[in-house]
Amino acid sequence: MVQKLSSKERQKALDTLEYWKKVRGRDAIHKAFRFKDFNEAFGFMTRVAIKAEQMDHHPEWSNVYNKVNVTLTTHDAGGVSKRDIDLAKFIDGIVAREALE
């Protein structure tokens, strides 16, 4: 069973992630992304979906044209776990690589 991070562990992990924020009123983290267009946003979501499926850990997200909002929490653990931090790092890595191309 995946363990929920303590408040201290979660804050330490959040300090390593750029622009991810704690969601008010729940044990989750969130980040908003903006892309050039819908195609770029959908491509990003596809790459994240493939990784999420491999991890058996799926984000809560929404997409409107070039904007993607991502919320991560581990429902089985009742809050943010290492899985959420790992997926957030993967997501940030995709965006960083795309920005370099």
N, C-alpha and C positions, 0 to 999 in steps of 0.2 A: 504494500500500500504506500502511496506517495504521501509524504509528510508536508503539511503546511509550514511555511517559514514563520519564525517568530517575528514580531514587529522589528526587532533589532536586525535580524538577518535580512528581512525584506528591505529595510532602509539602506543597509549596506549594499545590497544587490542593486537597488534603484540608483544609488550614487554612481554605479559603474555604467549605467544606461543613459544615453543622451535623450532628453525630452520625454521619456516615459514618466508618467505621473500616477500616483495612487488615485483610484476612483473614490470620490466622496460617497460615503455611506455603504461601502462594501469592500471586501478584501480582494481587490483586483487592480491591475495596472492598465493604462491606456496610452495610446499615441495616435495622432492623426497624421496622415500622409497626403501630399498633393503631388500629382504627376502631370506630365505635359498634356496628356489626353486620356480618353477612356481606354484605348488600346494598351497604353503603358500601365495604367492602373490595373487592368484585368490581367496583364502578363505578370505583374507583381503578385497579385492574388493567386494566380495559378502556381507560381513557384512556392509560395508559402503553403498552399494547400497540399502540394506534394510532400513537403517536409513534415507538415502537421500530420498527414496520414501515416508517414513512416514512424513518427513519434507516438502515434495514437493519442494525440493531444491537439484539440481543435480550437481555434480562436472564435471569439464572438466578434463579428465584424459587419460593416456595412460599406456599400460603395454607391456613390452618386457621381456620375461622369468621371472626373479625374481625382476625386477625393476618396480615400479609404480610411475608415476609422477602425482601429483594432483594440479590443479589450481582451486581456488574458487573465484567467483565473483557473484553478484546478477544482472543478466541482466536487470530485471525489474526496479531496482534502479539505474542502470548505474554505479555500482561499489561495493565495499566491504560493506556489511551490517552485522548486528548482526547475521543473519542466517549463514553467512560464518564463523564467529568466533565460533559460537556454533558447526557447523559441524567440524571445525578444532579441537576443543577441544574433540569432540567425537572420531575423527580419532586418535588423540594422545592417548586417553584413551585405545583404542583397542590395539595399538602397545605396550603400557606400560604393559597391562595385558598379552599379548602374550610373552613379554620378561621375565616375571616372571614365566611363566609355564615351 
